[in-house]
C-alpha cells in the first residue's frame, strides 16, 4: 500500500527568513528580500494578488540570473556547480533563458536542502 507523504511547501516568508540568515551582504540579498516581500501583491511586477505562491514557485519564476547566481552561491551550493551554471548562463543573452539554465543546474530541491542544511 502506498502512503501519501505530505511534504510542507516552503512559504515565501520562510524563504525570506532563510535569505536574511545568509552571511553574504551583497546587493542581491536586499533585492531578494524586497522582491519576495511584495510577492503576494501586484507591486511593480504586476503580479496577481492573493495567489499565495510557494517559495519554490518564486524561485522557478524569477527571471534575474544575477539574483539566482547570488542565491545559489550564498546558500553554499558546490562551487563547481555554481561555476558551471555561470558559464552556461554566459552563453545566452535572454535573461529568462539564462535563469532557466541556472535552474537546470540547481533545482529548487537542491537549493532548499542547501538553505536549510544548518537550520
Phi, psi and omega in degrees: 000129178275127175264136176277124179265124177272111178258125181288128175286143176284131180277164176298320179297322177293323177294318177302314179300317180296319180293320178301329182280347179293141186287331182296137179243033179286161181305330181298332178297313178295323178299313179301310183298316179296313182299317181285329183295338178253018190294332182260021180233158179301316177043197181299330187273003177056044180281163173280124181284152174075016182278342178051054180287155180275169175297323178300316178302313181299313180300317184283353181242003177283132179246054179224094185301325180297317179295317179297314180297319178299313184297314182293325178289313181296331180285347178094021174298146182310135183304321181298321180289319177298315180296321177296317178298317179298313182298312180293326179297322182293344181281353186235147180256338182281121182301324178296315180290322176302315180297320178298320179296318178300314181291336174294326179277324182229097180287168175302317182301319178294316180295316181302313178300318181293317182295323185254013180302319185252012182285000000 
